[in-house]
């Protein structure tokens, strides 16, 4: 039996303490659909890791409008990777993976047919396939705090970075830039032995590859420069 609480009004922590396995993270959903990007990061870094792990992350449910009717395709892609890439429970709604737009009250017990949106369907197919070959969802995931790439540079507040590691010699990084403009940040990784080897980082979603020196990653952190609504799933392995 899995207990999932559809709970609001800041009562999530209470229900988790009473034994619920997961509770809705409605606050994250609201920030995403309202495009309040800085609050997304502030929320995820402001709660405890245990709260994130015990949360159900979603873009759709039976009560809310279809996400494809609210967000543009680039926004949708970044939000989907974020909700899939966080520790916790991934909650998917029937029709979300094909880009359904029509919200139908559940008491009707039926809904009109919709043609799949091919770009959205292809994105979810690629995302789910890539996640299977990553460490996302295995062992421990950690939301890392991005910091300004240089003094008085504010775009780091629009990033969310999640580190996953299930093996000693490789790890994965979920990175999204939620803003409608290019952004930069640096992030300190928490991988043991980072400086002992050099690393190749490959975006499993696009095939883009880079090489980074372990000493630089350890001492300076990972520098990220991403376009608007970027959604990248980096796999790191030694070279």
C-alpha positions, 0 to 999 in steps of 0.5 A, a space after each residue: 500500500 502506498 499512501 499519497 496525500 493530495 494536500 495543500 495549505 502547507 500541511 504537507 510536512 504534517 502528513 509526511 510526519 504522520 506516515 504518508 509516503 508522498 504528498 503533492 508538491 502543489 507549490 512547485 506546480 504553481 510556480 512552474 505554471 505561473 512562470 515564477 522561475 526564481 521561486 522554483 529554485 528558492 522552494 526546492 532549496 528552502 525545503 529539506 531533502 526529505 521533503 523533496 524525496 517525499 513529494 509527488 512532482 507533477 505537471 498535470 492531474 485530474 483537477 488542473 488544466 492540461 499542461 500543453 495548453 498552458 506552456 509553450 513547447 520549450 517551457 514544457 520540455 524544461 518543466 517535464 525534465 525538472 519534475 522527472 529529475 527530482 527525487 521523489 514520486 513522478 506523477 503522470 496524467 493520462 494524455 500528458 505524454 501525447 500533449 492532450 489539451 482538453 481538460 475533461 471533468 472526471 465525472 463524465 467518465 469519457 472525453 473527446 479524442 485528440 490527435 497526439 502532438 508529435 513534438 511533445 510525444 517525441 520529447 517524452 519518448 526521448 526523455 523516458 528513454 534517456 532517463 532509463 540509461 541514467 542514474 536518475 531515480 537510483 539511490 540518492 538525488 541531491 538538489 544543488 545550489 547554483 551560484 552567480 557565474 560572476 558578481 551581481 549576475 542574477 541569471 543563476 536564480 533561474 536554474 535548477 540542478 539535480 545531481 544523481 550518482 549510483 556508481 563511484 566512477 560516473 554520475 548524472 546532472 539534471 540541469 534546467 534554465 527556466 528563464 525565457 533568456 540565456 543564463 549562466 551559473 556555477 555549481 559545486 558538485 559533491 562527487 567524491 574523488 572529483 579531482 582525481 580524474 578528468 571527465 567527459 559530460 554528454 547530454 543524453 537528450 541532445 548528444 552534445 559533449 564536453 570535456 572538463 578537468 577534475 581539478 577545475 570542477 573541484 576548485 571552481 565548480 561546473 560553469 553552465 551557460 545555457 539558452 532559454 528554457 534549456 533542458 539537459 541531462 548530463 552523464 559524466 564519465 571519466 576519460 
